[in-house]
Structures are given as C-alpha cells and as structure tokens.
Amino acid sequence: MKKLCFAAVILLCLALPHAVFGQSAKEAIRALKKVEAGVQVGITYQDYLAALRNAQFEVNLFLESPEAISKPELAKSIKEVMDLYLAASSIWKMDFIKVSGGSYESFESYLNSDEYKKAQAKSIALFLEWVQKKKEFIKNYKTLPDDRETLWLGASFELKNAMSLLNDSNKKTK
C-alpha cells in the first residue's frame, strides 16, 4: 500500500507542473487579441509594453506546452504574431526616443543612429519575410502606413490565421 501511495504521489508531482503551467493556444490567442484590441482603439506606449509583457508570458507558456508540440503550425503562427508585435515595439521605442528628445540632438541624427537603423532593419526584414509567405495580405493592403502600423496589420492578419488553425484543430479533436 505504501508503494502504491508513493507511486501516486510521484505521478501527481510529475503531472502537476503541466496542470498548473500548461497553457492552451486559446489563452495565448486571447492575450494577443487584447494587444490587438488596444492597438485598434488607441494605446499608449507604456500600456502597449504592459500588454506585450502579458502576451509574451502567455505565449511563452503555450510554446513550452505539449499542445504546442502537437500543433506545430499553430505554434508557429502564434509565435509570428508575437514577433510582429515585438518588432512594432522596437520601431515605436525609437519614435518615442525621437519625440521625447531622448539622447539625439536632432531628428536627422536620430534617423542616422545605428540603434534606429538596426531596429528598423530587423522589423522590416521580419515583416518582409512574413509577407512573402502571406500573399493574401498583399492583395488586401495595397498601400501600407508607417512601419509600426504595417507590423500591426500583419500581426492582426496572422492572428486571424492562428484563430482559424485553432478552430480547425478543435474540430478535428471533437
């Protein structure tokens, strides 16, 4: 009897982290939808960072879960949404430094700074890589606004894809 109880306790201890920390795709998508909603209605830079921290936490938990391993296409889509939101954050950070006076003496020195060029190049490269895979996005958006808004549009588009993948996977399991 003691051996059986001991074995049950061991199994419970091994399963507990998954029960406590296991994150579903639905919860990760919900966190990303909150970021999307903030962007749609208007959000301050500080509130955007707070929303990103929350979303990143939820996404990280999902990406480390057994569900993410069993649904790699969905996991990739959710990660792409998060990456696009993070790239937009980098661009916004540079805009914020520019507007607030930051450490740059003029707008021209800001545009010529290595920090700005690296952030811009990284976000543009990420977005262009993503767009190459998403031909439908190009059809729907002929003219694109500034870098940050373009990245937000891409994140919103990819979020719809992630939701579709989640719905499809839920239909298959029923």
N, CA, C and O of each residue as an XYZ file, in Angstrom:
696
protein
N       0.824     -1.188      0.000
C       0.000      0.000      0.000
C       0.872      1.257      0.000
O       0.569      2.233     -0.687
N       1.978      1.222      0.793
C       2.869      2.374      0.836
C       3.498      2.624     -0.525
O       3.668      3.771     -0.939
N       3.843      1.542     -1.220
C       4.446      1.683     -2.545
C       3.460      2.308     -3.528
O       3.842      3.133     -4.358
N       2.199      1.917     -3.432
C       1.169      2.464     -4.309
C       0.960      3.945     -4.032
O       0.863      4.737     -4.969
N       0.890      4.332     -2.770
C       0.739      5.744     -2.394
C       1.942      6.549     -2.856
O       1.791      7.655     -3.375
N       3.139      5.999     -2.670
C       4.355      6.680     -3.089
C       4.355      6.894     -4.604
O       4.710      7.970     -5.084
N       3.956      5.869     -5.348
C       3.898      5.969     -6.809
C       2.872      7.015     -7.242
O       3.111      7.768     -8.186
N       1.733      7.062     -6.551
C       0.693      8.038     -6.867
C       1.194      9.457     -6.608
O       0.922     10.366     -7.392
N       1.920      9.646     -5.516
C       2.464     10.966     -5.186
C       3.479     11.388     -6.243
O       3.481     12.543     -6.667
N       4.336     10.474     -6.671
C       5.339     10.769     -7.701
C       4.645     11.168     -9.003
O       5.020     12.162     -9.624
N       3.650     10.409     -9.412
C       2.919     10.735    -10.639
C       2.234     12.082    -10.538
O       2.238     12.853    -11.498
N       1.654     12.371     -9.400
C       0.990     13.654     -9.186
C       1.996     14.798     -9.284
O       1.711     15.828     -9.895
N       3.162     14.620     -8.689
C       4.197     15.650     -8.738
C       4.683     15.883    -10.160
O       4.967     17.020    -10.538
N       4.780     14.837    -10.942
C       5.220     14.975    -12.324
C       4.157     15.634    -13.191
O       4.481     16.373    -14.120
N       2.910     15.371    -12.894
C       1.815     15.917    -13.693
C       1.440     17.332    -13.270
O       0.889     18.087    -14.071
N       1.729     17.701    -12.036
C       1.305     18.993    -11.507
C       1.828     20.181    -12.295
O       1.051     21.097    -12.567
N       3.104     20.221    -12.681
C       3.566     21.387    -13.440
C       2.767     21.605    -14.726
O       2.487     22.746    -15.097
N       2.400     20.519    -15.406
C       1.604     20.676    -16.623
C       0.208     21.194    -16.306
O      -0.347     21.988    -17.065
N      -0.358     20.757    -15.202
C      -1.689     21.216    -14.825
C      -1.656     22.683    -14.412
O      -2.578     23.439    -14.716
N      -0.591     23.082    -13.718
C      -0.502     24.453    -13.238
C      -0.028     25.389    -14.334
O      -0.594     26.466    -14.520
N       1.016     24.985    -15.068
C       1.634     25.876    -16.022
C       1.262     25.590    -17.468
O       1.575     26.392    -18.348
N       0.604     24.472    -17.737
C       0.224     24.164    -19.108
C      -0.664     25.263    -19.664
O      -1.672     25.619    -19.053
N      -0.303     25.793    -20.798
C      -1.030     26.912    -21.367
C      -1.654     26.463    -22.675
O      -1.015     25.790    -23.484
N      -2.878     26.833    -22.871
C      -3.530     26.455    -24.111
C      -3.338     27.535    -25.166
O      -3.079     28.698    -24.855
N      -3.470     27.127    -26.398
C      -3.392     28.072    -27.509
C      -4.483     29.121    -27.369
O      -4.286     30.288    -27.707
N      -5.624     28.696    -26.872
C      -6.742     29.636    -26.702
C      -6.357     30.787    -25.778
O      -6.701     31.937    -26.049
N      -5.652     30.492    -24.697
C      -5.245     31.540    -23.756
C      -4.176     32.448    -24.356
O      -4.187     33.657    -24.124
N      -3.258     31.876    -25.123
C      -2.235     32.682    -25.786
C      -2.873     33.609    -26.816
O      -2.522     34.786    -26.905
N      -3.806     33.073    -27.587
C      -4.503     33.888    -28.587
C      -5.319     34.976    -27.907
O      -5.380     36.104    -28.397
N      -5.937     34.653    -26.798
C      -6.710     35.661    -26.060
C      -5.812     36.828    -25.635
O      -6.213     37.987    -25.750
N      -4.624     36.538    -25.155
C      -3.688     37.594    -24.752
C      -3.280     38.442    -25.956
O      -3.166     39.664    -25.853
N      -3.063     37.789    -27.094
C      -2.703     38.527    -28.310
C      -3.876     39.357    -28.826
O      -3.675     40.444    -29.369
N      -5.092     38.855    -28.661
C      -6.283     39.621    -29.059
C      -6.423     40.885    -28.204
O      -6.922     41.902    -28.686
N      -5.990     40.831    -26.950
C      -6.021     42.024    -26.092
C      -5.061     43.085    -26.620
O      -5.377     44.274    -26.608
N      -3.890     42.653    -27.084
C      -2.947     43.599    -27.686
C      -3.581     44.200    -28.932
O      -3.533     45.413    -29.138
N      -4.174     43.351    -29.760
C      -4.815     43.813    -30.991
C      -5.908     44.839    -30.685
O      -6.004     45.866    -31.358
N      -6.718     44.567    -29.687
C      -7.801     45.491    -29.327
C      -7.238     46.835    -28.875
O      -7.770     47.886    -29.231
N      -6.175     46.801    -28.101
C      -5.551     48.054    -27.664
C      -5.054     48.871    -28.842
O      -5.226     50.089    -28.877
N      -4.442     48.207    -29.797
C      -3.932     48.884    -30.994
C      -5.092     49.472    -31.794
O      -4.984     50.576    -32.328
N      -6.190     48.743    -31.877
C      -7.334     49.195    -32.678
C      -7.983     50.449    -32.110
O      -8.403     51.322    -32.870
N      -8.073     50.554    -30.791
C      -8.768     51.701    -30.189
C      -7.821     52.815    -29.773
O      -8.259     53.922    -29.461
N      -6.552     52.533    -29.769
C      -5.555     53.519    -29.360
C      -4.951     53.095    -28.038
O      -5.662     52.736    -27.099
N      -3.652     53.139    -27.976
C      -2.959     52.655    -26.794
C      -1.692     53.484    -26.611
O      -1.041     53.860    -27.586
N      -1.350     53.762    -25.372
C      -0.112     54.483    -25.107
C       1.053     53.505    -25.198
O       0.872     52.289    -25.136
N       2.230     54.055    -25.343
C       3.429     53.222    -25.421
C       3.589     52.383    -24.158
O       3.890     51.192    -24.239
N       3.391     52.989    -23.001
C       3.544     52.265    -21.734
C       2.511     51.142    -21.608
O       2.843     50.041    -21.168
N       1.259     51.418    -21.992
C       0.224     50.386    -21.947
C       0.511     49.271    -22.962
O       0.228     48.100    -22.711
N       1.076     49.657    -24.105
C       1.444     48.662    -25.120
C       2.509     47.717    -24.568
O       2.427     46.503    -24.753
N       3.509     48.281    -23.890
C       4.551     47.437    -23.298
C       3.974     46.497    -22.252
O       4.365     45.331    -22.182
N       3.049     46.992    -21.440
C       2.414     46.140    -20.420
C       1.622     45.014    -21.085
O       1.672     43.867    -20.641
N       0.895     45.348    -22.148
C       0.120     44.331    -22.865
C       1.050     43.302    -23.512
O       0.744     42.110    -23.531
N       2.185     43.765    -24.041
C       3.155     42.846    -24.639
C       3.764     41.921    -23.599
O       3.959     40.734    -23.861
N       4.066     42.458    -22.417
C       4.629     41.609    -21.358
C       3.645     40.494    -21.005
O       4.038     39.335    -20.873
N       2.382     40.840    -20.855
C       1.368     39.841    -20.536
C       1.232     38.820    -21.671
O       1.188     37.614    -21.431
N       1.166     39.315    -22.895
C       1.023     38.410    -24.043
C       2.245     37.510    -24.178
O       2.111     36.317    -24.451
N       3.440     38.076    -23.988
C       4.658     37.272    -24.114
C       4.677     36.148    -23.085
O       5.098     35.031    -23.383
N       4.217     36.450    -21.871
C       4.136     35.432    -20.821
C       3.218     34.292    -21.251
O       3.584     33.122    -21.145
N       2.034     34.631    -21.733
C       1.055     33.624    -22.153
C       1.582     32.828    -23.354
O       1.439     31.606    -23.405
N       2.182     33.520    -24.304
C       2.710     32.856    -25.499
C       3.859     31.918    -25.125
O       3.927     30.790    -25.613
N       4.763     32.388    -24.255
C       5.868     31.530    -23.828
C       5.355     30.249    -23.176
O       5.847     29.159    -23.468
N       4.368     30.384    -22.295
C       3.819     29.193    -21.640
C       3.218     28.237    -22.665
O       3.406     27.023    -22.579
N       2.496     28.793    -23.636
C       1.918     27.932    -24.672
C       3.012     27.243    -25.486
O       2.950     26.036    -25.718
N       4.018     28.017    -25.922
C       5.062     27.453    -26.783
C       5.857     26.347    -26.091
O       6.457     25.504    -26.758
N       5.864     26.348    -24.758
C       6.559     25.306    -23.997
C       5.636     24.142    -23.618
O       6.057     23.208    -22.936
N       4.401     24.202    -24.054
C       3.418     23.191    -23.660
C       3.376     22.008    -24.628
O       3.818     22.114    -25.772
N       2.843     20.888    -24.157
C       2.656     19.734    -25.051
C       1.725     20.056    -26.236
O       1.886     19.505    -27.325
N       0.758     20.948    -26.010
C      -0.157     21.310    -27.095
C       0.600     21.956    -28.249
O       0.319     21.669    -29.412
N       1.550     22.820    -27.940
C       2.335     23.481    -28.990
C       3.152     22.463    -29.775
O       3.295     22.571    -30.993
N       3.681     21.482    -29.067
C       4.465     20.443    -29.732
C       3.577     19.620    -30.670
O       4.005     19.220    -31.752
N       2.349     19.377    -30.245
C       1.441     18.566    -31.064
C       0.782     19.367    -32.193
O       0.194     18.785    -33.105
N       0.879     20.701    -32.131
C       0.294     21.563    -33.165
C       1.343     22.573    -33.641
O       1.227     23.765    -33.358
N       2.359     22.102    -34.358
C       3.470     22.984    -34.726
C       3.080     24.158    -35.623
O       3.644     25.245    -35.500
N       2.129     23.950    -36.516
C       1.714     25.047    -37.399
C       1.038     26.159    -36.599
O       1.270     27.340    -36.853
N       0.207     25.782    -35.639
C      -0.447     26.760    -34.772
C       0.587     27.477    -33.909
O       0.519     28.695    -33.749
N       1.531     26.741    -33.359
C       2.579     27.334    -32.525
C       3.396     28.342    -33.340
O       3.719     29.423    -32.847
N       3.724     27.996    -34.566
C       4.489     28.897    -35.428
C       3.701     30.172    -35.714
O       4.264     31.267    -35.707
N       2.417     30.034    -35.961
C       1.573     31.189    -36.247
C       1.485     32.122    -35.034
O       1.598     33.339    -35.176
N       1.286     31.558    -33.858
C       1.209     32.363    -32.637
C       2.542     33.069    -32.388
O       2.561     34.236    -31.995
N       3.654     32.370    -32.613
C       4.969     32.992    -32.437
C       5.165     34.132    -33.430
O       5.736     35.163    -33.075
N       4.701     33.967    -34.667
C       4.824     35.029    -35.670
C       4.051     36.273    -35.262
O       4.530     37.390    -35.457
N       2.860     36.093    -34.698
C       2.079     37.239    -34.224
C       2.875     37.992    -33.162
O       3.006     39.214    -33.218
N       3.401     37.248    -32.199
C       4.166     37.876    -31.122
C       5.395     38.584    -31.675
O       5.713     39.693    -31.247
N       6.085     37.957    -32.617
C       7.278     38.569    -33.211
C       6.942     39.882    -33.924
O       7.701     40.847    -33.836
N       5.813     39.918    -34.625
C       5.414     41.148    -35.308
C       5.088     42.251    -34.306
O       5.464     43.405    -34.512
N       4.391     41.906    -33.222
C       4.103     42.909    -32.184
C       5.389     43.410    -31.529
O       5.503     44.597    -31.224
N       6.348     42.526    -31.313
C       7.624     42.935    -30.719
C       8.424     43.827    -31.667
O       9.059     44.788    -31.232
N       8.394     43.511    -32.953
C       9.090     44.349    -33.936
C       8.473     45.748    -33.973
O       9.191     46.744    -34.066
N       7.155     45.818    -33.899
C       6.482     47.129    -33.858
C       6.897     47.898    -32.609
O       7.040     49.121    -32.647
N       7.088     47.195    -31.520
C       7.530     47.829    -30.276
C       8.906     48.467    -30.450
O       9.154     49.557    -29.934
N       9.797     47.796    -31.171
C      11.135     48.353    -31.408
C      11.059     49.657    -32.192
O      11.747     50.625    -31.869
N      10.225     49.676    -33.217
C      10.058     50.889    -34.014
C       9.451     52.000    -33.153
O       9.898     53.145    -33.205
N       8.434     51.657    -32.366
C       7.771     52.652    -31.528
C       8.745     53.212    -30.489
O       8.729     54.406    -30.188
N       9.582     52.343    -29.953
C      10.575     52.796    -28.969
C      11.441     53.878    -29.595
O      11.713     54.900    -28.965
N      11.870     53.662    -30.819
C      12.702     54.653    -31.482
C      11.915     55.931    -31.751
O      12.464     57.025    -31.620
N      10.655     55.817    -32.120
C       9.810     57.002    -32.307
C       9.657     57.750    -30.989
O       9.677     58.980    -30.960
N       9.506     57.013    -29.913
C       9.330     57.620    -28.598
C      10.588     58.388    -28.198
O      10.502     59.496    -27.668
N      11.744     57.805    -28.451
C      13.003     58.491    -28.156
C      13.087     59.780    -28.970
O      13.501     60.821    -28.461
N      12.692     59.697    -30.234
C      12.745     60.867    -31.117
C      11.843     61.981    -30.588
O      12.273     63.129    -30.481
N      10.596     61.649    -30.257
C       9.625     62.640    -29.831
C       9.976     63.229    -28.467
O       9.795     64.426    -28.242
N      10.470     62.406    -27.571
C      10.741     62.875    -26.209
C      12.071     63.615    -26.098
O      12.421     64.106    -25.025
N      12.791     63.694    -27.169
C      14.066     64.392    -27.113
C      15.220     63.461    -26.819
O      16.366     63.779    -27.137
N      14.945     62.321    -26.221
C      15.922     61.271    -25.968
C      17.361     61.742    -25.935
O      17.647     62.832    -25.437
N      18.246     60.956    -26.444
C      19.661     61.295    -26.443
C      20.112     61.834    -27.802
O      21.309     62.023    -28.019
N      19.194     62.078    -28.699
C      19.546     62.550    -30.032
C      19.365     64.062    -30.116
O      18.387     64.612    -29.609
N      20.317     64.720    -30.760
C      20.292     66.176    -30.836
C      19.275     66.681    -31.849
O      18.740     67.779    -31.699
N      19.009     65.894    -32.865
C      18.070     66.328    -33.891
C      17.408     65.118    -34.522
O      17.847     63.981    -34.349
N      16.352     65.389    -35.249
C      15.654     64.324    -35.957
C      16.603     63.634    -36.935
O      16.563     62.413    -37.087
N      17.441     64.405    -37.585
C      18.384     63.836    -38.551
C      19.378     62.889    -37.880
O      19.666     61.817    -38.413
N      19.902     63.271    -36.721
C      20.846     62.380    -36.035
C      20.135     61.123    -35.536
O      20.731     60.048    -35.471
N      18.864     61.267    -35.188
C      18.060     60.106    -34.782
C      17.943     59.117    -35.938
O      18.160     57.919    -35.761
N      17.599     59.623    -37.122
C      17.444     58.746    -38.286
C      18.758     58.098    -38.697
O      18.760     57.014    -39.280
N      19.855     58.743    -38.402
C      21.163     58.209    -38.766
C      21.788     57.345    -37.677
O      22.877     56.804    -37.863
N      21.110     57.216    -36.553
C      21.683     56.442    -35.443
C      21.700     54.953    -35.780
O      20.806     54.446    -36.457
N      22.719     54.273    -35.300
C      22.824     52.826    -35.514
C      21.666     52.091    -34.847
O      21.162     51.108    -35.389
N      21.242     52.562    -33.675
C      20.141     51.906    -32.961
C      18.860     51.920    -33.799
O      18.164     50.910    -33.902
N      18.558     53.081    -34.396
C      17.366     53.184    -35.228
C      17.481     52.284    -36.456
O      16.539     51.572    -36.806
N      18.629     52.324    -37.098
C      18.818     51.531    -38.322
C      18.699     50.030    -38.037
O      18.107     49.290    -38.823
N      19.258     49.590    -36.921
C      19.178     48.165    -36.568
C      17.728     47.759    -36.272
O      17.262     46.726    -36.752
N      17.023     48.569    -35.485
C      15.628     48.247    -35.154
C      14.761     48.251    -36.399
O      13.929     47.364    -36.590
N      14.958     49.248    -37.240
C      14.170     49.346    -38.461
C      14.483     48.180    -39.405
O      13.572     47.569    -39.963
N      15.750     47.881    -39.577
C      16.137     46.783    -40.478
C      15.585     45.454    -39.984
O      15.091     44.648    -40.772
N      15.671     45.229    -38.682
C      15.172     43.969    -38.116
C      13.664     43.845    -38.323
O      13.180     42.795    -38.748
N      12.923     44.908    -38.026
C      11.467     44.819    -38.154
C      11.042     44.717    -39.608
O      10.113     43.977    -39.931
N      11.706     45.448    -40.483
C      11.352     45.368    -41.905
C      11.684     43.990    -42.462
O      10.895     43.420    -43.216
N      12.839     43.452    -42.098
C      13.212     42.111    -42.574
C      12.212     41.061    -42.098
O      11.799     40.190    -42.863
N      11.831     41.154    -40.831
C      10.846     40.216    -40.290
C       9.528     40.332    -41.042
O       8.929     39.327    -41.424
N       9.082     41.572    -41.251
C       7.810     41.777    -41.921
C       7.868     41.292    -43.368
O       6.938     40.634    -43.834
N       8.941     41.606    -44.082
C       9.049     41.172    -45.478
C       9.101     39.655    -45.590
O       8.506     39.074    -46.498
N       9.804     39.020    -44.675
C       9.847     37.556    -44.658
C       8.439     36.994    -44.445
O       8.027     36.034    -45.097
N       7.726     37.612    -43.526
C       6.367     37.163    -43.227
C       5.445     37.395    -44.426
O       4.646     36.527    -44.777
N       5.560     38.583    -45.059
C       4.693     38.928    -46.194
C       4.908     37.964    -47.357
O       3.950     37.616    -48.048
N       6.127     37.532    -47.585
C       6.391     36.592    -48.678
C       5.579     35.315    -48.521
O       5.208     34.680    -49.508
N       5.306     34.945    -47.285
C       4.520     33.740    -47.028
C       3.019     34.012    -47.082
O       2.222     33.078    -47.174
N       2.633     35.276    -47.025
C       1.216     35.636    -46.904
C       0.761     36.470    -48.094
O       0.538     37.674    -47.963
N       0.626     35.850    -49.224
C       0.252     36.553    -50.456
C      -1.112     37.252    -50.324
O      -1.321     38.317    -50.905
N      -2.017     36.666    -49.577
C      -3.351     37.245    -49.412
C      -3.281     38.612    -48.730
O      -4.079     39.498    -49.038
N      -2.348     38.785    -47.822
C      -2.186     40.064    -47.139
C      -1.889     41.164    -48.144
O      -2.450     42.257    -48.057
N      -1.017     40.882    -49.088
C      -0.639     41.875    -50.095
C      -1.845     42.261    -50.943
O      -1.997     43.431    -51.294
N      -2.697     41.309    -51.275
C      -3.899     41.596    -52.063
C      -4.826     42.562    -51.321
O      -5.428     43.437    -51.945
N      -4.948     42.416    -50.016
C      -5.883     43.215    -49.238
C      -5.364     44.603    -48.880
O      -6.157     45.515    -48.643
N      -4.048     44.776    -48.837
C      -3.474     46.053    -48.411
C      -2.519     46.572    -49.481
O      -1.330     46.251    -49.485
N      -3.065     47.383    -50.387
C      -2.258     47.907    -51.493
C      -1.291     48.987    -51.006
O      -0.118     48.977    -51.381
N      -1.763     49.906    -50.184
C      -0.888     50.945    -49.646
C      -0.767     50.713    -48.151
O      -1.759     50.499    -47.454
N       0.447     50.758    -47.682
C       0.707     50.463    -46.285
C       1.120     51.725    -45.540
O       1.871     52.540    -46.075
N       0.634     51.895    -44.306
C       1.026     53.047    -43.497
C       2.460     52.889    -42.978
O       3.224     52.079    -43.504
N       2.824     53.659    -41.951
C       4.212     53.595    -41.452
C       4.560     52.206    -40.934
O       3.691     51.342    -40.815
N       5.832     52.000    -40.629
C       6.351     50.686    -40.252
C       5.565     50.040    -39.117
O       5.181     48.873    -39.210
N       5.328     50.787    -38.057
C       4.655     50.224    -36.880
C       3.239     49.771    -37.235
O       2.833     48.661    -36.890
N       2.506     50.615    -37.911
C       1.133     50.246    -38.278
C       1.110     49.077    -39.248
O       0.209     48.240    -39.191
N       2.086     49.013    -40.133
C       2.182     47.882    -41.062
C       2.396     46.590    -40.292
O       1.764     45.575    -40.583
N       3.279     46.627    -39.318
C       3.526     45.444    -38.495
C       2.277     45.055    -37.717
O       1.980     43.869    -37.570
N       1.546     46.042    -37.223
C       0.293     45.735    -36.517
C      -0.728     45.094    -37.448
O      -1.426     44.157    -37.059
N      -0.815     45.597    -38.678
C      -1.727     44.983    -39.657
C      -1.322     43.539    -39.917
O      -2.168     42.647    -39.981
N      -0.020     43.320    -40.065
C       0.471     41.955    -40.277
C       0.162     41.051    -39.102
O      -0.233     39.900    -39.287
N       0.341     41.573    -37.874
C       0.043     40.784    -36.677
C      -1.439     40.438    -36.615
O      -1.806     39.312    -36.278
N      -2.282     41.400    -36.940
C      -3.727     41.159    -36.930
C      -4.115     40.105    -37.962
O      -4.937     39.230    -37.690
N      -3.521     40.195    -39.138
C      -3.786     39.230    -40.199
C      -3.352     37.830    -39.763
O      -4.091     36.861    -39.937
N      -2.145     37.733    -39.194
C      -1.631     36.431    -38.758
C      -2.427     35.891    -37.579
O      -2.576     34.678    -37.432
N      -2.941     36.788    -36.736
C      -3.763     36.362    -35.602
C      -5.048     35.694    -36.097
O      -5.505     34.712    -35.512
N      -5.618     36.222    -37.161
C      -6.793     35.573    -37.758
C      -6.438     34.171    -38.244
O      -7.224     33.235    -38.101
N      -5.249     34.039    -38.818
C      -4.784     32.731    -39.273
C      -4.645     31.779    -38.086
O      -5.071     30.626    -38.162
N      -4.055     32.252    -36.997
C      -3.883     31.414    -35.802
C      -5.244     30.973    -35.249
O      -5.416     29.822    -34.850
N      -6.193     31.888    -35.231
C      -7.530     31.536    -34.745
C      -8.176     30.486    -35.639
O      -8.848     29.578    -35.151
N      -7.975     30.608    -36.928
C      -8.505     29.623    -37.873
C      -7.867     28.254    -37.644
O      -8.552     27.231    -37.655
N      -6.540     28.244    -37.437
C      -5.848     26.984    -37.159
C      -6.347     26.354    -35.862
O      -6.528     25.139    -35.782
N      -6.568     27.186    -34.850
C      -7.076     26.678    -33.573
C      -8.478     26.090    -33.751
O      -8.769     25.005    -33.248
N      -9.334     26.801    -34.460
C     -10.696     26.286    -34.702
C     -10.676     24.979    -35.482
O     -11.434     24.057    -35.182
N      -9.801     24.904    -36.490
C      -9.679     23.677    -37.276
C      -9.201     22.512    -36.408
O      -9.706     21.395    -36.521
N      -8.224     22.783    -35.542
C      -7.710     21.698    -34.674
C      -8.757     21.274    -33.657
O      -8.834     20.098    -33.302
N      -9.558     22.211    -33.188
C     -10.623     21.859    -32.237
C     -11.701     21.015    -32.907
O     -12.268     20.124    -32.275
N     -11.989     21.282    -34.172
C     -12.982     20.482    -34.906
C     -12.495     19.051    -35.095
O     -13.281     18.106    -35.035
N     -11.181     18.899    -35.326
C     -10.611     17.569    -35.551
C     -10.638     16.729    -34.280
O     -10.764     15.506    -34.348
N     -10.519     17.377    -33.118
C     -10.490     16.623    -31.867
C     -11.879     16.283    -31.356
O     -12.013     15.480    -30.432
N     -12.904     16.869    -31.931
C     -14.272     16.581    -31.474
C     -14.848     15.386    -32.151
O     -15.988     15.012    -31.879
